[in-house]
Amino acid sequence: MGAVAEEFAALGATRDAARCRRVLRGTGVVTPSRRGRRGYGDALSPREREVARLVSLGHTNREIADVLFLSPRTIEQHVAKVLRKLGVSSRADVPAEVPADVPAGGASNT
């Protein structure tokens, strides 16, 4: 029935698609929400990748905030996510070049 809901949505029949999803939820089937921004899961977002590069160059949160025109608090949150996703415990451990497909918990130093 999930495929039927997708077909309705593709055809522009949003009410029918919503009805199918509601019936599915009523039977206990989890349907993904289409709301919100795209998530990056365990991979670094483009902004987190940029923050990681600046952290690896030794910049402070304040300096990074000035460069990216963001608040220091926002940078603090980005740095925390970068550290968690790379599986490192300190800024000094952030690699200079972060591979494009870095999964959580494993920045490779090779």
GIBELNOR-V906852 format. One record per residue. RES is the residue in one letter. BURIAL is 1 if it has 16 or more other ideal C-beta (glycine too) atoms within 10 Angstrom, else 0. D_FIRST is the distance of its C-alpha to the first C-alpha in whole Angstrom. Layout:
# GIBELNOR-V906852
[[RES BURIAL D_FIRST] [RES BURIAL D_FIRST]]
This chain:
# GIBELNOR-V906852
[[M 0 0] [G 0 4] [A 0 5] [V 0 5] [A 1 6] [E 0 9] [E 0 10] [F 1 11] [A 1 12] [A 0 14] [L 0 15] [G 0 17] [A 0 15] [T 0 15] [R 0 15] [D 0 12] [A 1 10] [A 0 12] [R 0 11] [C 1 7] [R 1 8] [R 0 11] [V 0 9] [L 1 7] [R 0 11] [G 0 12] [T 0 11] [G 0 13] [V 0 10] [V 0 12] [T 0 11] [P 0 13] [S 0 16] [R 0 17] [R 0 20] [G 0 24] [R 0 25] [R 0 24] [G 0 25] [Y 0 27] [G 0 27] [D 0 30] [A 0 31] [L 1 34] [S 1 33] [P 0 35] [R 1 37] [E 1 37] [R 1 39] [E 1 41] [V 1 42] [A 1 42] [R 1 45] [L 1 47] [V 1 47] [S 1 48] [L 0 51] [G 0 52] [H 1 51] [T 0 51] [N 1 48] [R 0 51] [E 0 52] [I 1 48] [A 1 47] [D 0 50] [V 0 49] [L 0 45] [F 0 46] [L 1 44] [S 0 45] [P 0 47] [R 0 44] [T 0 41] [I 1 43] [E 0 43] [Q 0 40] [H 1 39] [V 1 42] [A 0 40] [K 1 37] [V 1 38] [L 1 40] [R 0 37] [K 1 35] [L 1 38] [G 0 39] [V 1 43] [S 0 45] [S 0 47] [R 1 47] [A 0 50] [D 0 47] [V 1 45] [P 1 46] [A 0 47] [E 0 45] [V 1 41] [P 0 39] [A 0 36] [D 0 34] [V 1 35] [P 0 33] [A 0 34] [G 0 37] [G 0 38] [A 1 40] [S 0 42] [N 0 46] [T 0 46]]
